[in-house]
Amino acid sequence: MKKIILVILILFSISTFTSCKCINQKANHTQESYCGWDEKTPLAVEFGYKMNDEDIEFYGKATRMLANSDEYFPSSETFRVMLQNEAGELIWNSGENGFLSVITPAFPEKVGETYNYGLEWNMKIKEKRIPKGKYTALLSLPMHPKPYTASFEIKVE
């Protein structure tokens, strides 16, 4: 069931998200992605992660480029990270424990301001560290009407 939901979410995101271009910096276990910006996109977003032997810090740095007319978060979830294994199976979702059903404003609110989203994960599922291997991390600011999304390949050693 989770796999079907993930496939639907990915297909929906591919058709509606603000696209990103990935820049890989493997030497220091860091990867960043810069979302393309044009005169119709309200935010310029830089997604990325930093990894060490114990945890991964995922982040999204958003800069308001246009006045906000209709962007909002449909719940208290403002930053989402999902992790897939090499087989494409969803193994971790930062939002799986649920969020409050309240409309949350999109940050930053004023043109020119920047807001940092993020979360740190200990690379454990049910107190067990994930195995070595390649994973795909899907990061998003799940805003409406269009989320901002990027994906990265992560190699856990």
ZARO-768527 format. One line per 5 residues: number of its first residue (from 1); their letters; for each residue x, y, z of N, C-alpha, C. Coordinates in Angstrom, 1 decimal. Example, Ala and Ser with C-alpha at 12.3 -4.5 7.8 and 13.67 -1.06 7.14 Angstrom:
2
1> AS> 13.2 -5.7 7.8 12.3 -4.5 7.8 13.2 -3.3 7.8 ~ 12.8 -2.2 7.1 13.7 -1.1 7.1 12.9 0.0 7.9
// end
This chain:
157
1> MKKII> 0.8 -1.2 0.0 0.0 0.0 0.0 0.9 1.3 0.0 ~ 1.9 1.3 0.9 2.8 2.4 0.9 3.5 2.7 -0.4 ~ 3.8 1.6 -1.1 4.5 1.7 -2.4 3.5 2.3 -3.5 ~ 2.3 2.0 -3.4 1.3 2.5 -4.3 1.1 4.0 -4.1 ~ 1.0 4.4 -2.8 0.9 5.8 -2.4 2.1 6.6 -2.9
6> LVILI> 3.3 6.0 -2.7 4.5 6.7 -3.1 4.5 6.9 -4.6 ~ 4.1 5.9 -5.4 4.1 6.0 -6.8 3.1 7.1 -7.2 ~ 2.0 7.2 -6.6 1.0 8.2 -6.9 1.6 9.6 -6.6 ~ 2.2 9.7 -5.4 2.8 10.9 -5.0 3.9 11.4 -5.9 ~ 4.7 10.5 -6.4 5.8 10.8 -7.3 5.2 11.2 -8.6
11> LFSIS> 4.3 10.5 -9.2 3.7 10.9 -10.4 3.0 12.3 -10.3 ~ 2.3 12.5 -9.2 1.7 13.8 -9.0 2.7 14.9 -9.0 ~ 3.8 14.6 -8.2 4.8 15.6 -8.0 5.5 15.9 -9.3 ~ 5.8 14.9 -10.2 6.5 15.1 -11.4 5.7 16.1 -12.3 ~ 4.3 16.0 -12.2 3.5 16.8 -13.1 3.3 18.2 -12.6
16> TFTSC> 3.5 18.4 -11.3 3.1 19.7 -10.7 4.2 20.4 -9.9 ~ 5.4 19.8 -9.7 6.3 20.5 -8.8 7.2 21.5 -9.6 ~ 7.9 22.4 -8.9 8.8 23.3 -9.4 10.1 22.5 -9.6 ~ 10.6 22.4 -10.8 11.7 21.6 -11.1 13.0 22.1 -10.5 ~ 13.9 21.1 -10.3 15.2 21.5 -9.7 16.4 20.9 -10.5
21> KCINQ> 17.5 21.5 -10.4 18.7 21.0 -11.1 19.7 20.6 -10.0 ~ 20.2 19.4 -10.0 21.0 18.9 -8.9 22.5 19.1 -9.2 ~ 23.2 19.5 -8.2 24.6 19.7 -8.2 25.2 18.8 -7.2 ~ 26.1 17.9 -7.5 26.6 16.9 -6.6 28.0 17.2 -6.1 ~ 28.1 17.2 -4.8 29.4 17.4 -4.2 29.7 16.2 -3.3
26> KANHT> 30.2 15.1 -3.8 30.4 13.9 -3.0 31.6 13.9 -2.1 ~ 32.6 14.7 -2.3 33.8 14.7 -1.5 33.5 14.8 0.0 ~ 32.6 15.7 0.4 32.3 15.9 1.8 30.9 15.4 2.2 ~ 30.4 14.4 1.5 29.1 13.9 1.8 28.0 15.0 1.8 ~ 28.0 15.8 0.8 27.0 16.9 0.7 26.5 16.9 -0.7
31> QESYC> 25.3 17.2 -0.8 24.7 17.4 -2.1 23.6 18.5 -2.0 ~ 23.6 19.3 -3.1 22.7 20.4 -3.1 21.9 20.4 -4.4 ~ 20.8 21.0 -4.4 19.9 21.2 -5.6 19.3 22.6 -5.6 ~ 19.4 23.2 -6.7 18.9 24.6 -6.8 17.6 24.5 -7.7 ~ 16.5 24.9 -7.2 15.3 24.9 -8.0 15.4 26.1 -8.9
36> GWDEK> 15.0 25.8 -10.2 15.0 26.9 -11.2 14.0 28.0 -10.8 ~ 14.3 29.2 -11.1 13.4 30.3 -10.8 13.1 31.1 -12.0 ~ 11.8 31.4 -12.2 11.4 32.3 -13.2 10.5 33.3 -12.7 ~ 10.0 34.2 -13.5 9.1 35.3 -13.0 7.8 34.8 -12.5 ~ 7.4 33.6 -12.7 6.2 33.1 -12.2 6.3 32.2 -10.9
41> TPLAV> 7.5 31.9 -10.5 7.7 31.1 -9.4 8.0 31.9 -8.1 ~ 7.1 31.8 -7.1 7.2 32.6 -5.9 8.5 32.4 -5.1 ~ 9.0 31.2 -5.0 10.2 31.0 -4.2 11.4 30.4 -5.0 ~ 12.6 30.8 -4.6 13.8 30.1 -5.1 14.2 29.2 -3.9 ~ 14.3 27.9 -4.2 14.6 27.0 -3.1 15.9 26.2 -3.4
46> EFGYK> 16.7 26.1 -2.4 17.9 25.3 -2.4 17.7 24.1 -1.5 ~ 17.7 22.9 -2.0 17.6 21.7 -1.2 18.9 21.0 -1.1 ~ 19.1 20.3 0.0 20.4 19.6 0.2 20.4 18.7 1.4 ~ 21.6 18.1 1.5 21.8 17.3 2.7 23.3 17.3 3.1 ~ 23.5 17.0 4.4 24.9 16.9 4.9 24.9 15.6 5.7
51> MNDED> 25.8 14.7 5.4 25.8 13.4 6.1 27.2 13.1 6.8 ~ 27.1 12.6 8.0 28.3 12.0 8.6 28.1 10.6 9.0 ~ 28.9 10.0 9.8 28.7 8.6 10.1 27.5 8.3 11.0 ~ 27.0 9.3 11.6 25.9 9.0 12.6 24.5 9.5 12.1 ~ 24.5 10.6 11.3 23.2 11.1 10.9 23.2 11.9 9.6
56> IEFYG> 22.1 12.2 9.1 21.9 13.0 7.9 21.1 14.2 8.2 ~ 21.5 15.4 7.8 20.8 16.6 8.0 20.2 17.0 6.6 ~ 18.9 17.0 6.5 18.3 17.4 5.2 17.8 18.9 5.4 ~ 17.9 19.7 4.3 17.5 21.1 4.5 16.9 21.6 3.2 ~ 16.1 22.7 3.3 15.5 23.4 2.2 15.7 24.9 2.6
61> KATRM> 16.3 25.7 1.8 16.5 27.1 2.0 15.7 27.8 1.0 ~ 14.6 28.5 1.5 13.7 29.2 0.6 13.8 30.7 0.6 ~ 13.9 31.3 -0.5 13.9 32.8 -0.6 12.7 33.3 -1.4 ~ 12.0 34.2 -0.8 10.8 34.7 -1.4 11.2 35.7 -2.5 ~ 10.7 35.3 -3.8 11.0 36.1 -4.9 9.8 37.0 -5.4
66> LANSD> 8.6 36.5 -5.1 7.4 37.2 -5.5 6.5 37.2 -4.3 ~ 5.6 38.2 -4.3 4.7 38.3 -3.2 3.8 37.1 -3.2 ~ 3.5 36.6 -2.0 2.7 35.4 -1.8 1.2 35.7 -2.0 ~ 0.6 35.1 -3.0 -0.8 35.3 -3.2 -1.6 34.1 -2.7 ~ -1.2 32.9 -3.0 -2.0 31.7 -2.7 -1.2 30.5 -2.1
71> EYFPS> 0.0 30.6 -1.8 0.8 29.5 -1.3 0.5 29.3 0.2 ~ 0.4 28.0 0.6 0.2 27.6 2.0 0.5 26.2 2.2 ~ 0.7 25.8 3.4 0.9 24.3 3.7 -0.5 23.9 4.2 ~ -1.0 22.7 3.7 -2.3 22.3 4.1 -2.4 21.6 5.5 ~ -1.2 21.5 6.1 -1.1 20.9 7.5 0.1 21.5 8.2
76> SETFR> 0.4 21.0 9.4 1.5 21.6 10.1 2.9 21.0 9.5 ~ 2.8 20.1 8.6 4.0 19.5 7.9 4.5 20.6 6.9 ~ 5.7 21.1 7.2 6.3 22.1 6.3 7.5 21.6 5.5 ~ 8.1 20.4 5.9 9.2 19.9 5.2 9.1 18.4 5.3 ~ 9.2 17.7 4.1 9.0 16.3 4.0 10.2 15.6 3.4
81> VMLQN> 10.6 14.5 4.0 11.7 13.7 3.4 11.2 12.2 3.4 ~ 11.4 11.6 2.2 11.1 10.2 2.0 12.3 9.5 1.5 ~ 12.6 8.3 2.0 13.7 7.6 1.5 13.3 6.2 0.9 ~ 13.9 6.0 -0.3 13.7 4.7 -1.0 14.9 3.9 -1.0 ~ 14.8 2.6 -1.0 16.0 1.7 -1.2 16.2 1.5 -2.7
86> EAGEL> 17.2 0.7 -3.0 17.6 0.5 -4.4 16.5 -0.1 -5.2 ~ 15.6 -0.9 -4.5 14.5 -1.5 -5.2 13.3 -0.6 -5.4 ~ 13.4 0.7 -4.9 12.4 1.6 -5.1 11.3 1.6 -4.0 ~ 11.6 0.8 -2.9 10.6 0.7 -1.8 10.8 1.8 -0.9 ~ 9.7 2.4 -0.4 9.7 3.4 0.6 10.1 2.8 1.9
91> IWNSG> 11.2 3.2 2.5 11.7 2.7 3.8 11.5 3.6 5.0 ~ 11.4 4.9 4.6 11.3 5.9 5.7 10.6 7.2 5.2 ~ 9.7 7.7 6.0 8.9 8.9 5.6 8.8 9.8 6.8 ~ 9.4 11.0 6.7 9.3 11.9 7.9 7.9 12.2 8.3 ~ 6.9 12.1 7.5 5.6 12.4 7.8 4.7 11.3 8.2
96> ENGFL> 5.3 10.1 8.4 4.4 8.9 8.6 3.7 8.9 10.0 ~ 4.1 9.8 10.9 3.5 9.9 12.2 2.3 10.9 12.2 ~ 2.1 11.5 11.1 1.0 12.5 11.0 1.3 13.9 11.5 ~ 0.5 14.8 11.0 0.6 16.2 11.4 -0.8 16.8 11.7 ~ -0.8 17.9 12.3 -2.0 18.6 12.6 -2.7 19.1 11.3
101> SVITP> -4.0 19.0 11.3 -4.8 19.4 10.1 -5.1 20.9 10.3 ~ -4.1 21.7 10.1 -4.3 23.2 10.2 -3.6 23.8 9.0 ~ -4.1 24.8 8.5 -3.4 25.5 7.4 -2.3 26.4 7.9 ~ -1.1 26.2 7.4 0.1 26.8 7.9 0.6 27.8 6.8 ~ 0.9 29.0 7.1 1.4 30.0 6.1 2.7 29.5 5.5
106> AFPEK> 2.9 29.9 4.3 4.2 29.6 3.6 5.2 30.6 4.0 ~ 6.4 30.1 4.4 7.5 31.0 4.8 8.6 30.9 3.8 ~ 9.3 32.0 3.5 9.2 33.3 4.0 8.0 34.0 3.5 ~ 7.5 35.0 4.2 6.4 35.8 3.7 6.7 37.0 2.9 ~ 7.8 37.7 3.2 8.1 39.0 2.5 9.1 38.7 1.4
111> VGETY> 9.0 39.5 0.3 9.9 39.4 -0.8 11.3 39.7 -0.3 ~ 12.3 38.9 -0.7 13.7 39.1 -0.3 14.1 38.4 1.0 ~ 13.1 37.9 1.8 13.4 37.2 3.0 13.7 35.7 2.7 ~ 14.5 35.1 3.6 14.9 33.7 3.4 14.5 32.9 4.7 ~ 14.0 31.7 4.5 13.6 30.8 5.6 14.3 29.5 5.4
116> NYGLE> 14.8 28.9 6.5 15.5 27.6 6.5 14.6 26.5 7.0 ~ 14.3 25.5 6.2 13.5 24.3 6.6 14.6 23.2 6.8 ~ 14.3 22.3 7.7 15.2 21.2 7.8 14.8 20.1 8.9 ~ 15.5 19.0 8.8 15.4 18.0 9.8 16.6 17.1 9.8 ~ 16.9 16.6 11.0 18.0 15.7 11.2 17.5 14.3 11.4
121> WNMKI> 18.1 13.3 10.8 17.7 11.9 10.9 18.9 11.0 11.3 ~ 18.7 10.1 12.3 19.8 9.3 12.7 20.0 8.0 11.9 ~ 19.4 7.9 10.8 19.6 6.8 9.8 19.1 5.5 10.4 ~ 18.2 5.5 11.4 17.7 4.3 12.0 16.2 4.2 11.8 ~ 15.8 2.9 11.6 14.4 2.5 11.5 14.2 1.5 12.6
126> KEKRI> 13.3 1.8 13.6 13.0 0.9 14.7 14.3 0.6 15.4 ~ 15.1 1.6 15.7 16.4 1.5 16.5 17.5 0.8 15.8 ~ 17.3 0.4 14.5 18.3 -0.3 13.7 18.8 0.5 12.6 ~ 20.1 0.7 12.5 20.7 1.5 11.4 20.4 0.9 10.0 ~ 20.1 1.7 9.1 19.8 1.2 7.7 21.1 0.6 7.2
131> PKGKY> 21.0 -0.4 6.3 22.2 -1.1 5.8 22.9 -0.2 4.8 ~ 24.2 -0.5 4.6 25.0 0.2 3.6 24.3 0.0 2.2 ~ 24.5 1.0 1.4 23.9 0.9 0.1 23.5 2.3 -0.5 ~ 22.8 2.2 -1.6 22.4 3.4 -2.3 20.9 3.6 -2.0 ~ 20.5 4.9 -1.8 19.2 5.2 -1.5 18.8 6.5 -2.3
136> TALLS> 17.5 6.7 -2.5 17.0 7.9 -3.1 16.3 8.7 -2.0 ~ 16.6 9.9 -1.8 15.9 10.8 -0.9 15.1 11.8 -1.7 ~ 13.8 11.9 -1.3 12.9 12.8 -2.0 12.6 13.9 -0.9 ~ 12.9 15.1 -1.2 12.7 16.2 -0.3 11.7 17.1 -0.9 ~ 10.8 17.7 0.0 9.8 18.6 -0.5 9.3 19.6 0.5
141> LPMHP> 9.0 20.8 0.0 8.2 21.7 0.8 6.7 21.5 0.3 ~ 5.9 20.7 1.0 4.6 20.3 0.5 3.6 21.4 0.5 ~ 3.9 22.5 -0.2 3.0 23.6 -0.3 1.9 23.4 -1.3 ~ 0.8 24.1 -1.2 -0.2 24.2 -2.2 -0.2 25.6 -2.8 ~ -0.5 25.8 -4.0 -1.0 24.8 -5.0 0.1 23.9 -5.6
146> KPYTA> 1.4 24.3 -5.5 2.4 23.4 -6.1 3.6 23.2 -5.1 ~ 3.9 22.0 -4.8 5.1 21.7 -3.9 6.4 22.0 -4.6 ~ 7.4 22.3 -3.8 8.8 22.4 -4.3 9.5 21.1 -3.9 ~ 10.1 20.4 -4.9 10.6 19.1 -4.7 11.9 18.8 -5.4 ~ 12.8 18.0 -4.7 14.0 17.6 -5.3 14.3 16.1 -4.9
151> SFEIK> 15.2 15.4 -5.6 15.6 14.1 -5.2 17.1 14.0 -5.3 ~ 17.6 13.1 -4.5 19.1 12.9 -4.4 19.4 11.4 -4.3 ~ 20.5 11.0 -4.8 21.0 9.6 -4.5 21.9 9.8 -3.4 ~ 21.7 8.9 -2.4 22.6 9.0 -1.2 23.3 7.6 -1.1 ~ 24.6 7.6 -0.8 25.3 6.4 -0.6 25.7 6.3 0.9
156> VE> 25.1 5.3 1.5 25.4 5.1 3.0 26.5 4.0 3.0 ~ 27.6 4.4 3.7 28.7 3.5 3.9 28.9 3.0 5.3
// end
